[in-house]
Amino acid sequence: MMIDGKYFAMEQVVPAVGITSVGDKIMLGFVHTTTENEESITGLYTDLIRRNLRFENGLLIVCN
């Protein structure tokens, strides 16, 4: 999973993008925020887990 803040139409969002074993990218979720901080990223992780993100076999997360 890759997580990195981006600006769209002068608004900051932090998307979470999953990458499959064959390289396909899947938008998993995002948070609209004013800054990339622990609180906003934790909220994003919490939402992904609430929506059934599974990681029994491990999970590699790259945050930039």
Phi and psi restraints in degrees (value plus and minus 20) as a CYANA .aco file:
   2 MET   PHI    -132.7   -92.7
   2 MET   PSI     116.4   156.4
   3 ILE   PHI    -151.5  -111.5
   3 ILE   PSI     105.0   145.0
   4 ASP   PHI    -177.7  -137.7
   4 ASP   PSI     112.5   152.5
   5 GLY   PHI     -87.6   -47.6
   5 GLY   PSI     120.3   160.3
   6 LYS   PHI    -157.2  -117.2
   6 LYS   PSI     133.6   173.6
   7 TYR   PHI    -125.6   -85.6
   7 TYR   PSI     110.8   150.8
   8 PHE   PHI    -150.7  -110.7
   8 PHE   PSI     103.2   143.2
   9 ALA   PHI      30.6    70.6
   9 ALA   PSI      24.5    64.5
  10 MET   PHI      45.8    85.8
  10 MET   PSI      -1.6    38.4
  11 GLU   PHI    -140.0  -100.0
  11 GLU   PSI     120.1   160.1
  12 GLN   PHI    -113.2   -73.2
  12 GLN   PSI     113.1   153.1
  13 VAL   PHI    -149.2  -109.2
  13 VAL   PSI     134.4   174.4
  14 VAL   PHI    -140.7  -100.7
  14 VAL   PSI      82.0   122.0
  15 PRO   PHI    -106.3   -66.3
  15 PRO   PSI     132.1   172.1
  16 ALA   PHI    -134.3   -94.3
  16 ALA   PSI      98.8   138.8
  17 VAL   PHI    -136.6   -96.6
  17 VAL   PSI     103.6   143.6
  18 GLY   PHI    -109.2   -69.2
  18 GLY   PSI     130.8   170.8
  19 ILE   PHI    -146.3  -106.3
  19 ILE   PSI     102.5   142.5
  20 THR   PHI     -95.1   -55.1
  20 THR   PSI     152.2   192.2
  21 SER   PHI     -85.3   -45.3
  21 SER   PSI     -37.5     2.5
  22 VAL   PHI    -122.4   -82.4
  22 VAL   PSI     -13.8    26.2
  23 GLY   PHI      74.3   114.3
  23 GLY   PSI     -17.8    22.2
  24 ASP   PHI     -92.3   -52.3
  24 ASP   PSI     119.1   159.1
  25 LYS   PHI    -117.8   -77.8
  25 LYS   PSI     117.5   157.5
  26 ILE   PHI    -151.1  -111.1
  26 ILE   PSI     104.3   144.3
  27 MET   PHI     -92.3   -52.3
  27 MET   PSI      97.8   137.8
  28 LEU   PHI    -113.6   -73.6
  28 LEU   PSI     -50.7   -10.7
  29 GLY   PHI     148.0   188.0
  29 GLY   PSI     157.3   197.3
  30 PHE   PHI    -179.1  -139.1
  30 PHE   PSI     143.1   183.1
  31 VAL   PHI    -149.5  -109.5
  31 VAL   PSI     116.9   156.9
  32 HIS   PHI    -109.1   -69.1
  32 HIS   PSI     103.8   143.8
  33 THR   PHI    -168.4  -128.4
  33 THR   PSI     148.4   188.4
  34 THR   PHI    -118.0   -78.0
  34 THR   PSI     -34.7     5.3
  35 THR   PHI    -176.6  -136.6
  35 THR   PSI     133.1   173.1
  36 GLU   PHI    -107.6   -67.6
  36 GLU   PSI      72.0   112.0
  37 ASN   PHI    -148.0  -108.0
  37 ASN   PSI     156.2   196.2
  38 GLU   PHI     -77.7   -37.7
  38 GLU   PSI     -60.1   -20.1
  39 GLU   PHI     -83.0   -43.0
  39 GLU   PSI     -66.2   -26.2
  40 SER   PHI     -89.8   -49.8
  40 SER   PSI     -59.6   -19.6
  41 ILE   PHI     -88.5   -48.5
  41 ILE   PSI     -60.0   -20.0
  42 THR   PHI     -81.5   -41.5
  42 THR   PSI     -60.4   -20.4
  43 GLY   PHI     -81.8   -41.8
  43 GLY   PSI     -59.0   -19.0
  44 LEU   PHI     -85.0   -45.0
  44 LEU   PSI     -67.4   -27.4
  45 TYR   PHI     -79.6   -39.6
  45 TYR   PSI     -64.4   -24.4
  46 THR   PHI     -79.9   -39.9
  46 THR   PSI     -62.8   -22.8
  47 ASP   PHI     -84.6   -44.6
  47 ASP   PSI     -61.6   -21.6
  48 LEU   PHI     -83.5   -43.5
  48 LEU   PSI     -61.8   -21.8
  49 ILE   PHI     -87.1   -47.1
  49 ILE   PSI     -60.9   -20.9
  50 ARG   PHI     -80.0   -40.0
  50 ARG   PSI     -53.0   -13.0
  51 ARG   PHI    -112.6   -72.6
  51 ARG   PSI       0.8    40.8
  52 ASN   PHI      61.6   101.6
  52 ASN   PSI       8.9    48.9
  53 LEU   PHI     -81.5   -41.5
  53 LEU   PSI     105.0   145.0
  54 ARG   PHI    -127.1   -87.1
  54 ARG   PSI     119.5   159.5
  55 PHE   PHI    -166.7  -126.7
  55 PHE   PSI      15.1    55.1
  56 GLU   PHI     -81.4   -41.4
  56 GLU   PSI     -50.3   -10.3
  57 ASN   PHI    -116.2   -76.2
  57 ASN   PSI      -6.6    33.4
  58 GLY   PHI      84.1   124.1
  58 GLY   PSI     144.3   184.3
  59 LEU   PHI    -175.8  -135.8
  59 LEU   PSI     105.7   145.7
  60 LEU   PHI    -123.3   -83.3
  60 LEU   PSI     103.1   143.1
  61 ILE   PHI    -138.0   -98.0
  61 ILE   PSI     108.0   148.0
  62 VAL   PHI    -133.2   -93.2
  62 VAL   PSI      95.6   135.6
  63 CYS   PHI    -131.0   -91.0
  63 CYS   PSI     111.6   151.6
